[in-house]
Amino acid sequence: MGGLIWSLIVILFVLWVIGLVAHIGGGLIHLLLVIALVLFVFNLLTGRGARV
């Protein structure tokens, strides 16, 4: 499950960078980034994100 979360975070980050550079998507891409950041912090706090 941890790998899936990290994949989602990476994909959303890449989409955010593309939207930032290409000026497409506007608020939607920033919203997706915030969701990815919340998932990242949640995994850090629960201790599941640190294991590789």
C-alpha positions in Angstrom: 0.0 0.0 0.0 2.9 2.3 0.7 4.2 2.0 -2.8 0.9 3.0 -4.2 0.8 6.1 -2.0 4.3 7.1 -3.1 3.4 6.5 -6.8 0.3 8.7 -6.4 2.4 11.5 -4.7 5.0 11.4 -7.5 2.3 11.4 -10.3 0.5 14.3 -8.7 3.7 16.2 -8.2 4.6 15.8 -11.9 1.1 16.9 -12.9 1.5 20.0 -10.7 4.9 20.9 -12.3 3.4 20.4 -15.8 0.5 22.6 -14.9 2.8 25.2 -13.3 4.9 25.4 -16.5 2.2 25.1 -19.1 -0.4 27.2 -17.1 -3.1 24.6 -17.6 -5.5 23.1 -15.0 -5.3 26.1 -12.7 -6.8 25.4 -9.3 -7.4 21.7 -10.0 -3.7 20.8 -10.1 -3.0 22.8 -7.0 -5.8 21.0 -5.2 -4.3 17.6 -6.3 -1.0 18.7 -4.9 -2.5 19.6 -1.6 -4.2 16.2 -1.4 -0.9 14.5 -2.2 0.8 16.6 0.5 -1.9 15.6 3.1 -1.4 11.9 2.2 2.4 12.3 2.5 2.1 13.9 6.0 -0.4 11.3 7.1 2.0 8.5 6.1 4.8 10.2 8.0 2.7 10.6 11.1 1.5 7.0 11.1 5.0 5.7 10.5 4.2 3.8 7.4 5.9 6.1 4.9 9.5 5.6 6.2 9.8 1.9 5.5 11.4 0.9 2.2 
